[in-house]
Amino acid sequence: MRYFVLLSFLFISLSCFAQSYESYRVGNSENIDITPTFGVCLMGGGTENDNAMQWFLNLANSGDVLVLRTSGSDAYNTYFYNELGVTLNSVETLVISSSQASQENYIINRINQAEAIWFAGGNQSNYLDFFKSNAINEAINHHINIKQGAIGGTSAGMAILGDYYFSASNGTVTSSEALFNPYHPNISLGESDFLNIPILETTITDTHFDNPDRKGRLSVFLARLLLNNPNTSVKGIAAEEFTAICIDQNAMAKVYGDYPEFEDYAYFIQTNCELTPPETIEQNEAITWSVNQSAIDVIKIPATPTGTYQLDLNDWQTSNWLTWEHWYINDGNFNFSSSSPRNCTQLSVDNFTANQVKAYPNPFLEYVYLNLPASYKIKSVYNSKGQIVKHTFLGKQLRLNSQSKGVYYVCIESNSGEISYLSLLKH
């Protein structure tokens, strides 16, 4: 009996001191202090697109790149450091196996020292279990919003980057399962409680969009999120497996892939202009969300090797490729059709604001200058949820009484009552 107790004590003691992470590093062992360039890279989960990865690594400005993962090994180290022709000080992979890693000073220091952070694939529920609501979470958000470092991920690593997210904490869910039971127990959604990337505010991301087809399930996610956040423009960004979406500091999204050799696309998705929720959404019943066959507005952009086509996420409608679709659901059956460009009369950006009013800097941190003609005035300012934000406008300087990062819309009124909107991005 004493022998058994001794072995049990020894096992417990060794378990308590087991390391919660593994580290693999290539390059310079000493950190260097370099100012990075902010940007977000979202990759669909197949083989990495080299051009998109070069775009992402260049944001580190020859500094240190950190790969965070919860399974696997150091496969990214050689690829990032040696194979893409981008000069880096170092690449380090941290394979984190438990939430105890958040108590490791080494982990927090490495996050703080990185100029770019990349999330590998795996299981997004592990990232949330190990990184959420702890020192790791705080350090990553500091990297994004204070240091203005680059951030990106593939597969599960992309799925966790949105303001809204599918956690997969109860396992995955198919489009068919979601469409015929929008409250399926595997639909586990998180909202604004993990990573804070202003460009992705009120946005959910989804990956492997073509294999299997996930359009139906993402539509259900949007429906659920709209119900939870009424009067909010809920959005989605989805990437097919070999597609990457690279968003720069000015909120311009370039789409990389192998189109036209392959049918590679990215999808930029918005709930209808009126923010009308589903007509029928009940547990164990097929969902109907039609809104006259226009429940969801979608821009479908082909992904080319050079990122030829792009979308301005300041307004989610300005693009050099405009293929629009409507998505809708009737009695659990997902449908889509071609549509004309989105034209919401509320919070729209017209030729007046685009051509006559200049805003600088945009994005901005504390204030922005507007060269507003004398015959126009600022009527009101809205956040992305359509809520009025208090502001001051003295001379040409506009200040918002809000510390929240994200997209804001300035309502401009002429002496004759003409209304225009200008979009601004606050970092």
N, C-alpha and C positions, 0 to 999 in steps of 0.2 A: 504494500500500500504506500509506504514511504517513497519507494522507487517511482511509482506512478505519479505521485504528487510532485516529486522533483522534476520529472520530465515535463509535466504540464506547466510548471512554473517557468522552466527553461524555454518552452515554446512560446508562452505569452510574452516573456521578456524579449526574445528575439523579434517577435512580431512588432512590438512597440517601437523597436529601433530600426525596422526595415525602412529603407529609403523610399520616398514617395515619388521619385522621378529618376530618369536617366538622362545624361547630358552627352551630346556628341558635337564637337566643334572642329571646324577647319578654318585656316587663315590665321590672322594675327591674334595672339592670345590676349593682347592688351586692347582695351576699349579706346576708341577715339571719339572726341566730341565734335559732331558735325550737325548742322541744321538740315533736317530732312525736308522733303516736299510732300504735302498732304495729297492723298489720293486713295481710292478704293478699287480693288480688283476682285470681281466676282466670277468664279469659274465653275462651269457646269458639272464637273465630276468625272469626265473622261480623261484621256491623256492631256497633259498641260499644253496649252498653246504657247510656243516659244516666243512669239512676238509680244503677246500679252505679258508674259513673265518678264521679258526684257523691259517693257514699259514699267512694270511694278518695281523691279529691282533698281532701276535708275532713280526712283523716288528716294532711295536711301542715300543718294549723293556720295557713293563710295564708302558708306558707313557700315554699320553692323545690321545683319538680318537675323531675325529670330523666328524659328519655326516651332509652333506649339501644336502638340498632338497628344492623344490619349491612348494610342496604340501604334504599332509599327516600329520603324527604325529610323535610320539617318539617311534615307534615300534622297532627300532633297539637298543634302549638303554638297555633294559633288555636282549635281545638276545646276544648282544656283551659283556655286563658286567657280566652277571650271568650264561649264559647257555652254554658257549663254553669252560669253564675251562681255560681261558687265563687271567692272572693277568694284570689288567689295573688300572691306577690311576683314570681315569674318562672316561666317554663317554658322549658327548654332541651332541644333534641334534639341528640344526638351520634350521627352516622352513622359507625361505626367500620369500617374496611376491612381491618385486619390486626392481628395480635397485637402489632405494634410500638407500638400505642396504649397498651399497658400501661406503657411507658416514658415516657409523656408526663405531666409533672407536672400539666398543665392538666386532663387526664382524671381523675386521682386526686383532685385538689382538688374538682372538680365533684361527684364521687360522695360525697366526704366532707361537702360542704356541703348536699347534697340532703336534704329532709325526706321525699320520696317518690320512688321509682324505678319506672319503668314500662318493661317490655320489649315492643317491638313484635313483629309477626309476621316471617315470613321463613323462614330455614332454621336449625333449631336446631343443626345441626352447625357453622355459622359462629360462633354464640355460644360454643360449646364450644372451637372452635379459637382464637378471639380472646380469650376471657375466662378460660378455665380455667387454674388452677395458675400464676397470675401476680399482679401487684399489683392488677389490676382485680378478680380473684376475692377477694382479701383485703379490699379496700375495700368490696365489696358485702356480704360476710359481717359486716364491722364495722358497716355500716349497719343490718343486720338484727338482730344480737345484742347490740351494745354501744349504739349510738345508739337502737335500737328504732324505726327508721324504717319507713315503709310500703313494701311491695313488691308488684308485680303484673305481669301480662302477658297477652297474647292470642296464640292460635295457637301458633307456635313459642316465643313468649315465656312462655306458660303451661307448655308441655311441658318446659321446663328447670328449673322451680321445685321439682319434687319431689326428695326425698332419693334416690329411684331415678328413672331417666329413660331414655327411648328417644332415642338420640343422632342417629339418621338419618345417621350418618357413612358408611354404605354405600348410602344411598338409602332410600326409604320401603318399607313392606311392607303388603300387604293382609291382611284377615282370612283369606281363602281360602289364601293362600300360607303364612301362619303356622300355620293349623290342620292343613294337610297336610304341613308340614315345620317343626316347632317349632324346628329349628336352621337355619332359612333364613339364608343369608349376610347378608341385609339386617337381621336382628334384632340390633341392636347396643345393648346395655344398659349403663348406668352405674350405679354404686352408691356413694352416700355419699362422693363425692369432688369435689363442685362447690359448690352452694349449701347452706347449713346453716340451714334454716327449721324450728325445733323442732316446730311444729304439723304439718309434713309429713314427720316422721320415718317411715322404712320405708314411704313412700307414693310411688306413681308417678302422674303426671297425664297425661291424654290429652284431646285436643281434636277439633273437627269430628266429634263422636261419632255424628252421624246422617247425615253426608254426606261420605264413604261410611260404611257401618256398620262400626264398629271394635270391637264387643263381642268378637268372636272373637279378634282379635289382642291386645287387652288381656288377655284370659283367658290366652293363651299367655305373655305377658310375666309375669303373676303366677305362672304355673307355673314358669317359668324362675327367677324371683327366689326363689321358695320353695325350690327345689332348691339354690340358691346360699346360702340363709340358712335352714337348717333350724331348726325350733322358733321361727321368727319370724312374727308376725302381719303378713303382707304386705298392704298396702292400696292402693286406687286411688281417685282422684277424677277423674271424667270429665264434660265439659261439651259439650252440643250446641252447634251453631254460634252461636246467638243467646242463649245462656245464660251467666250470670256467677255465680260463687260468691264471696261476700265473707265472709272469716273475721276476726272481731274479736280483740282481745287476750285475750279470755276463751275463745277457741277455739269460739265460736258461729258457725256457717256459715249465712248467709242466701243464698237462691237467687233471682236476678233474671232475668226474661225476659218473655214476652208470653202466658203461659198465663192463661186458657183460650182466648184468640183463636187461639193457635198451640200446637202440641204441643211445648213447650219443657221439657226436663228436665235435671236433674243426677243423677249416679249416684255413690253412695258404696259402695265395693266392698271386701269383706274375704274372705280365704281362710277355709275352713271351721274350725270351732272346734278340731278335732283336729289342724289343720295337716297333713292328709294330702296327700301329693304325688300327681302323676298316676300312674295305673296303667300307662300306656304313654306314654313320651316318648323317641323316638329320632330321629336324623337321617334325613330323607327318608322318614319314616313318619308316618301320621296319628296325632295325639295322642288319647288317651282320658284324660279326667279327670272321672270321674263321682261317686265317693264316694257311691253310692246316690242319685244325681241331686241332690246338695247340695254340690258341690265349692266353690262360691263363694256367699257371702251378699251381697245387694245391697239397698240402700235407694234407691228411685227417687223423686225429689222434684220436683214441678212448679215451674217458674220463673215467678213472678208479677211484675208491674211494681213492686210495693212490697216485694218480698222477704218475703212473708207467711210462708213455710214455712222452717224452719231445722232444723239438726241440731247437737247438742252433740258436738264432736270430742274432748271429754275422755273420752267412753265409746263414741262411734260407735254409739249406739243410742237416745239420748233425742231425740225429735223431735215436733213438732206435726203431722207428716204421716208416717204409717207405712204405706208400700206396699213390702212386701218381696218379693224374688224370689230364687230359686235359679238360678244359671247352672251348666251342666255341658256336657261335650264327650264324645261317643261316636264313636270312629273318624273324627275330623276334622269331625264335624257339631256345630255349636254349638246348644245348646238352652237354654230358660229356662222357668220355671214360677213361679206365685205361691207364696208361702210364708208361714208365720207368722213373727213377729219372732224374731230371733236370740236364743238362750238358751244361752250357754256357761256351764257350771257353774264353769269356771276363769276368774278375773279378771273376774267379773261384779260389777255394782253393784246392790244390792238396796235395799228400802225402809228398812232400818235405817240404812245409811250415808247415804242421801239425806235422811232426816228427822231423825236424832238426832245425827249427828256433823257438826260445822261445821269447815271448814278455811279459814283465812284467813292471809295473802292467798293466793288461788289464781286465777291463776298466781302463783308465787313465784320469788325469785331465790336466796336463801341458805337460808332456813328457813321453816317453816310452823307455825302454831299449830293444835292439834287439841283440841277440848273433849271428850275421851274419857270416857265414864261410868266410874265406879270398877270396875264389874263386867266391863270389857272391857280387853284389852291388844293392843298391836301384836305380831303374831306374826312378820311378815316384810314386806319391801318388794321389789317386782319392777319391772324396767324393761319397756319395751314388747316386748322380745324374750323375756320370761318368765324372765329371769335374776335371781337374788337380788342385791339391792343392800344393802351394809352401811349401818347408820344408827345414830343416837343419838336417844333420846327422853327428855328431862329436863323435868320439870314438864309443860308443854303444848307444848314446843318440839321439833319434829322436824327433824333435820338429816340429809341424805343424804351418804354418803361417795362422791359421784359429782359430777363437774363437767359431765357430759353433759346437754344440754338435751333436753326431750321429756316424754312422758307416763310417770308412775310409778303403780303400784298398791299401796296399803297393805292388807295382809291383817290384818283385825281379828278377834280370837277372844274369845268370851264365856267366862265361867266354866263354862258348860254345854257348851262345845265348838262353839257356833254360829259359823260363818265368814261374814264379810262383806268386801267390797272397796270401797275408796274410791280414786277416780282423782284424781291431782294433776298439774299441768302446771308444769314447771320451765323458766323462761326463762334 
